[in-house]
Structures are given as C-alpha cells and as structure tokens.
C-alpha cells in the first residue's frame, strides 16, 4: 500500500530524491537536445494552498516523489469561458529499482487529487519524448497533448488533463 508524506522540497529526503532524479536525467538526456538543465524547485511554490511536494512510500520504503503547484492562467485564456484554475505536476519520479510496480500511477493519481483539493480545474505537465514510459503513463491517465505552455528547455512534450 502506497502512502504519502507532504514535505518541503528542502527536506533532506526530498532533496536527495530530486538530486537522484536530476542525475538520472542528466545521464540519459538525449545528446542531440544538448545538456540537461537542472533547476531545483522553488520551495515557496510547493506549499499549500499553492502546491505540495510528496514523498511516496511502500511499507516504509521510499519509492518516489512528485509535486504539484499552481500556475497562473493568462486572462486571455479565461475570457468567454469559466475560470481556469491550473496546477502543474512537477518532478514525478520513481526510483529505478522500484519501477514497474504502479508507483508512478499512484503518485500521479495522488497529485491530481491534491490539485483538485486546491480547486484545480485542470492539470498540466511537461516531459521529454525520451521518457517513453512517462508519456505512456500520462496518455493512459487521460492526458492530451497540448501546445507548449512554458519554455522548459528540457521538454519536448506538453500535456493537459481537465479535472471534473
């Protein structure tokens, strides 16, 4: 059974897991896209009600992490429509030895639930096409491809899911 702990991104375990995530991405990043650019998350963006950062555990063992944070929606996107409350999923990662056991799906579901709890009407995320399993996870979880919403130099694919 997966359990979650809300932590600051500056928490020692969170920092270690994010460091492992960034190191793995730097090592496996497609060379044709240049060098992977590491950016530790701004701690203030992952504090309720604007966001949260989670550590995932299975029977007390750390298996992964991820965060969700509010993104301001440009006024032009909300005119003539219901207001959009957008949250972004960031740094969803499962330790390599723990992959293939549904932890990524569990973390993604929990982050979506947390975003709903903050009032989100949609969630967005960016990823890189080299992360085929991640792209498959997002598509199987109801995410649709969208135009870029940010200028993340590590991203090649952007996704959105409307929340009911």
N, C-alpha and C positions, 0 to 999 in steps of 0.2 A: 504494500500500500504506500503510495507516494504521499509525503507530507511536505509542507512548505513553511519556510520561515521568512518573514519580512525583515530585511536588514538594510543598513546603509550601504551604498556602493563602496564606502571606505572601510567597511568591516573586513577584518583580516582574511576570512574565508572567501568573501565575495571578491576581494582584490586578487587573491591567489587564483580563483577560478577564472576571473576576467583575464589575468595575465596568461594563464594556460590557453584560453580561447584565442587571445591575440597572437601568441607564439605559434599556435597551430595554423592560424590563418596566414601569418607571415610566411611560414614554411611551405604551405600548399597553395598560396595565391598564384594564379596564372601569370607567368613571367611576361607574356605579351601585353598584360594590362599594367605593367610597371610594378612598383613596390607597394605592398600593403601599407596603409597608413593607419597607425594605431591612435585611437582617441579614447581615453578613459572617460566614462560618463560623468557629467556634471552632477554631483551629489544632490544639489537642490532640486533637480528635475525628477527625482525618484522618491519624493516624499509626499504622502497623502495630503490633500486630495488630488495633487497634480501628477502623482505617479507612485510606483512602488518597485522595489527590486526584490526578487525572490531567490532563495536557495532551495533546491529540491533535494529531498532525502528519501531513501527507501531503507526501512529498518535501521535508521540512524546513520546510514552511509550517504555521503554527498554524491549526488548523481548529475546535477546540472544547475543551471541558473537562467535567469532572464528578467527583463524589466519591461515596464510599460510607463509611458509618460505622455502628458497632454501636449498636443500640438495646436497652436492657434490656427484657425481656418481663416484665410483671407475673406474679407467681406464680400468680394465679388462672387465667391463660390456659394454664398448663403442667400444672395438676393433671389427673390421669387421662389423660395423654397423654405422648407422647415429648417431651422438652425441645425448645423452640423457640429457635433462635439466629437473631435477626432483625437484619438490616442495612438501612439506609435509603439510597436513592440520592438525592443532592442536587446541585443546580446543574448538571444536564446541559444543556449549551448548545453550539450550533453557530453560528459566525459567520454573519451573514446572507448574505454573498457566497458562502458555502460550502454552503448548504443545498440539499437535493435530490440529494445525491451519496452518500447512505448513511452519512455520518459519524455521525449520531445513533444509528443502529442499531449501528455499530461501537463507539461509546463505551458504549452500554448493554450490549452483549454483554461487553465488557471489564470493566465494573464488576460485572456478575453473576459473571463468572469470578473476579474478585478476592474478592468476598464468599464464594463457595464455598471459596476457598483459606483464608479466615479461619475456616471452619467454619459458615457460614450455612446454615440450612435454609429460610429464606425471605428475600425482599427486599420492601420496601415503598417507596412514594413518594407524594408528594402533588403535585398540579398544579392548574391553573386551567382551567376549561372553555373559556376563550377561546383556549387553546393547542390548537387542534383537531389540528394535525399531531402534537403530542406525545402527546395522548390516543390517536390512531390508532396511533402507534408502540408505545405500551405495550400496547394491546389486541392488536396483531398479533404482539407478542413474548410473548404468553401471560399477560399480567397480567389480573387480575379486579378488578372494583370491590369495595371493602370500606367498612365504616363508618369514619368519621374515627378516626385513632389519635393525632392531635395537635390542637393548637388554632391552627395556622398561619392567620393572618388573610388571607393571600393565596390560600389553597387553597379549591377548591370540590369537588375530586375526589380520592379516595384509592384506591390500587391495591396489590395484593399478587401476588407470584409465588412459588410454592413451588419450591424447588430440589431436584433429585434428587441 
